[in-house]
Amino acid sequence: MKRHVFSVLGYICATFLTQGLSHFLIFSAHYGAIPILRQQPKFVLGLSSMVIQGAILTFVFTGSRFDTGRLIDALALAWSFGAFLVSYIALAEPGKYDVPSALSWFLVEAGVGLAQYTLIGVLYWLAHRKRSAV
């Protein structure tokens, strides 16, 4: 159970770090140009989403063919989930919302998503890696 808790906490930290830096620092002008975004986000909704996503990912990871103790396998699962979630954000959202540039939107969201899920993969590997008996 401890591994799952660490994984969910890792997911939350990685998501806050990458998305927070993206939204509020590095690409703030990009997001500021989107008229439908809130000036003050409702963090409890985002946090709830992160807890749910992190819990699902850690439980899928455990017992899957990706739970080998190897970093590349943890990354493969994280990138798969990332591709699933980020494909909606990077491709479908600019198709529905009036973003200034669909290409810019795709590049920002895909790039940040890749960084986010790479970090998540590393953190899941650290939480779930097999420790040899000492």
C-alpha positions as semicolon CSV with decimal commas, in nm:
position;residue;x (nm);y (nm);z (nm)
1;M;0,000;0,000;0,000
2;K;0,292;0,234;0,073
3;R;0,405;0,211;-0,290
4;H;0,060;0,318;-0,408
5;V;0,053;0,615;-0,172
6;F;0,401;0,724;-0,285
7;S;0,296;0,682;-0,648
8;V;-0,015;0,896;-0,607
9;L;0,187;1,161;-0,422
10;G;0,451;1,144;-0,697
11;Y;0,181;1,186;-0,962
12;I;0,043;1,492;-0,781
13;C;0,388;1,647;-0,734
14;A;0,495;1,583;-1,095
15;T;0,167;1,724;-1,227
16;F;0,176;2,033;-1,005
17;L;0,539;2,095;-1,098
18;T;0,503;2,059;-1,476
19;Q;0,156;2,205;-1,516
20;G;0,212;2,481;-1,261
21;L;0,536;2,592;-1,425
22;S;0,369;2,570;-1,765
23;H;0,050;2,759;-1,679
24;F;0,181;3,021;-1,440
25;L;0,541;3,083;-1,546
26;I;0,681;2,948;-1,873
27;F;0,370;2,967;-2,095
28;S;0,158;3,216;-1,897
29;A;0,105;3,436;-2,204
30;H;-0,005;3,131;-2,403
31;Y;-0,271;3,044;-2,146
32;G;-0,358;3,409;-2,083
33;A;-0,467;3,438;-2,446
34;I;-0,737;3,174;-2,398
35;P;-1,057;3,363;-2,310
36;I;-1,239;3,065;-2,155
37;L;-0,979;2,999;-1,883
38;R;-1,049;3,112;-1,527
39;Q;-0,837;3,387;-1,380
40;Q;-0,833;3,195;-1,051
41;P;-0,837;2,818;-1,108
42;K;-1,035;2,596;-0,872
43;F;-0,746;2,393;-0,735
44;V;-0,967;2,144;-0,552
45;L;-1,104;2,022;-0,885
46;G;-0,758;1,983;-1,034
47;L;-0,629;1,812;-0,722
48;S;-0,924;1,572;-0,724
49;S;-0,847;1,484;-1,084
50;M;-0,481;1,423;-0,999
51;V;-0,569;1,191;-0,709
52;I;-0,802;0,988;-0,931
53;Q;-0,556;0,968;-1,220
54;G;-0,262;0,886;-0,993
55;A;-0,458;0,612;-0,817
56;I;-0,572;0,454;-1,142
57;L;-0,222;0,464;-1,289
58;T;-0,054;0,302;-0,987
59;F;-0,311;0,024;-0,964
60;V;-0,285;-0,048;-1,337
61;F;0,093;-0,042;-1,310
62;T;0,101;-0,300;-1,031
63;G;0,068;-0,647;-1,173
64;S;0,092;-0,530;-1,532
65;R;0,363;-0,641;-1,771
66;F;0,523;-0,300;-1,707
67;D;0,589;-0,375;-1,338
68;T;0,931;-0,527;-1,401
69;G;1,152;-0,305;-1,188
70;R;1,306;-0,152;-1,501
71;L;1,288;0,221;-1,561
72;I;1,207;0,183;-1,931
73;D;0,897;-0,021;-1,850
74;A;0,771;0,232;-1,595
75;L;0,827;0,504;-1,856
76;A;0,644;0,300;-2,121
77;L;0,333;0,274;-1,905
78;A;0,349;0,642;-1,805
79;W;0,396;0,750;-2,167
80;S;0,102;0,530;-2,273
81;F;-0,127;0,690;-2,017
82;G;0,017;1,029;-2,105
83;A;-0,054;0,975;-2,475
84;F;-0,410;0,876;-2,387
85;L;-0,476;1,183;-2,173
86;V;-0,265;1,440;-2,359
87;S;-0,406;1,344;-2,699
88;Y;-0,739;1,484;-2,587
89;I;-0,587;1,799;-2,443
90;A;-0,349;1,864;-2,734
91;L;-0,575;1,765;-3,024
92;A;-0,943;1,774;-2,928
93;E;-0,946;2,090;-2,718
94;P;-0,815;2,322;-2,993
95;G;-1,077;2,164;-3,217
96;K;-1,352;2,271;-2,975
97;Y;-1,220;2,596;-2,831
98;D;-1,116;2,914;-3,004
99;V;-0,744;2,903;-2,928
100;P;-0,520;3,164;-3,097
101;S;-0,306;2,898;-3,268
102;A;-0,388;2,527;-3,285
103;L;-0,025;2,448;-3,369
104;S;0,106;2,647;-3,073
105;W;-0,152;2,481;-2,848
106;F;-0,050;2,135;-2,967
107;L;0,322;2,201;-2,923
108;V;0,284;2,342;-2,572
109;E;0,045;2,074;-2,449
110;A;0,232;1,783;-2,609
111;G;0,568;1,907;-2,484
112;V;0,451;1,970;-2,130
113;G;0,265;1,637;-2,132
114;L;0,580;1,454;-2,239
115;A;0,778;1,617;-1,958
116;Q;0,501;1,548;-1,707
117;Y;0,459;1,179;-1,789
118;T;0,833;1,122;-1,815
119;L;0,870;1,254;-1,461
120;I;0,573;1,043;-1,351
121;G;0,733;0,733;-1,504
122;V;1,056;0,796;-1,313
123;L;0,867;0,851;-0,987
124;Y;0,657;0,536;-1,037
125;W;0,972;0,339;-1,108
126;L;1,126;0,470;-0,786
127;A;0,814;0,381;-0,586
128;H;0,764;0,035;-0,739
129;R;1,115;-0,081;-0,818
130;K;1,217;-0,417;-0,685
131;R;1,457;-0,389;-0,396
132;S;1,704;-0,670;-0,359
133;A;1,723;-0,838;-0,020
134;V;2,004;-0,703;0,192
